[in-house]
Amino acid sequence: MDITLSIGGRQATASPPIYRWMRHDHVRIAWSAGSTCFEPGNGPILRARKRLGDSPVEAGRDYVELQAPLGMTERKKVSDDAGLYQLSGWAVVLLLIAIYGGSFLMSTLIGRKKENADGYMTAGNKIGFGISAASMTATWIWASSMYASATAGYTYGISGPIHYGLWGALMILFIYPFGKRIRAVAPKAHTLAEVMHARHGRSSQLMLAGSNIVGSVISLTSNFIAGGALVSLLSPYSFTQGVIVVAAGVLLYTLWSGFRASVLTDFAQVVAMLGAVVVIIPVVFFFAGGPAMFSDGASNLTPEQSNFFSSDAFLNQGAPYIAAVLAYAIGNQTIAQRLFAVREDLIKKTFVTATIGYGATVIGIGMLGVMALYLGMEPVGGNVNNLIPQMASTFLGPVLLCLFFVMILGALSSTADSDLAALSSIMMADIYGKNLAKKASPKTMLMVGRITMVLATAAALVFASGHMDILDLLVFVGALWGALVFPVIASFYWEKVTNKAFTTSVIVALAVFIPVRFSWFPMTGATGIIFDIISVVGIGVVLGLMSFGFFGLKPAKIIGAIAALASAPFVIGFLHDYTVLTGSLVAYAVSTVVCYAMSVRSGQTFDFALIKQRVGDYDPQDEDAQSPDDLDSSAVTAGK
Amino acid sequence: METFFLTLYVLVWPVIVAGVLWTLCKGFMKDWWQSRKEGRSII
């Protein structure tokens, strides 16, 4: 079958020809643009799609005939080559230099010859709205969230991106009322675990710090893997080369100034990311056929995928995320770090803006997956993670493809630098400051922070080269964090919670969670019913805690009880088949019940004012007023 | 009608993102001017 393409209005020469291969409606189309590089997705491709209709085109047999405006024609055999259009090596090198070189230059603008330990961890607790909101947004959006949202759209249809992005966004929103309380009792803290040390003691602190470290290393590895995959898909360079360049680039601009560099560069990265989203989604939409794609491609969707209120999407995608909403926010030090860094009166504004920014960006990117579904596209190599690069490669020209490259690299770099800053602050404050040093020296703390960054980068490089299934691991850790949520939150409000109750409840919850999550025993008969009942309690706990942050204790108890009772008829006898969700809910329920039971009869009446006294700055003065030379001789005992 | 709403559903997100981007840039500029006025680093 021959197809004639009109390259209207463009000047083109036939020699030397440049062929670009496009995947469109199951047909790979090539056209010659002479020495001019045509933007894909423009007129000729749209017309080609319409002319093709449903006609089958066979790779290796059929030809595509290309007609240039000057009358030149080319015939090319339809290819079955599944490779995506790639940027040239030089273009990628220049982009990487621009991104990481630019970030490094930005970091030098705020760099000091002698950095300050508190500044390195939380930038002195007084960041303004613009930078903090940008940083929160940039940190929470990572490459994996973009890929996962598009995958949700492709798998579950039109409601898929909502069930990914909305709940992810609410993770930020639901933590802010707790954040206000945490800042009120510990205004000068650097990590949540540090506050747990002041509230309970070492075992609770190390438990939280340990889970934070595991989460951050996994997240860092995941971002490096995403960087390597992006480079290998869209450039001539390999996965390993991509991973190494991304890791080195992120370390380069974060190492010296730590968290301060991370938040400043986050602003540039979020501008690039959000700017790209504003342009790329409409461009892909119109070049993929515009509104007509919804009528032409409706048959590609199952009834469940076409349903905005799909129960399949809710149970498989949305519900596990609702359960994880609080767990991720509590377990993720990058959020806590920004909570302690922003000016106290700007917490609400910052968190609300980041919620909207994250939600709209990630759901918007998820629409690429929905469009791919309507277009009937098959992911290259059967890997759904290739969907976004595939859509970009198919419908974007070289310039916009560069913008796409910057968008993904910005997303993964902003999260990776936050992970490095989070890991360094945990090692500085929780391991060195609270457990190793008799008198914490700010100079030594800085050294610990920088060594941590280098070691964490090296460790993530090793894990990344092992091609581990990082997302599965992250989902596991997210559910595991569910065991910490009630004990941590209750510790900020309830004076009766003891160290023993905290640690015991977490350990018991984990001991129940792990066998459930990995199906170590059959969930049949009475066992399944028992775990369904525990899950019902977990549902009550999750919704009760969410409500508690906004409305207080009494409404929270009522909402939690109603949620548990209302869900019981639908959950009992049914939910145990969904092990991820059941495991997560069981972790919430068991830790809450054990922590409550052990605390309610305790005679402890903790004075929350003590936390403020026990957690403070490590540097002796305000960073702006301080002479850097003073740091060497100062050894303070804040929080000891 | 369904096509119209699906189109709206896809295109509303970049519009919201543009609004957030504007808010963030405005906030950043305010932080920057404030820090310059006070003679300190923005971070």
Interface residues (C-beta under 8 A of the other chain):
Chain A: I110 G119 A123 I127 G128 F129 G130 I131 A133 A134 T137 I158 R260 V263 L264 F267 V270 V271 L274 G275 V277 V278 V279 I281 P282 F285 G290 P291 A292 F294 S295 T353 I356 G357 A360 T361 I363 G364 M367 V370 M371 D624
Chain B: E2 T3 F4 L6 T7 Y9 V10 L11 W13 P14 I16 V17 A18 V20 L21 T23 L24 C25 K26 G27 F28 M29 K30 D31 W32 Q34 S35 R40 S41 I42 I43
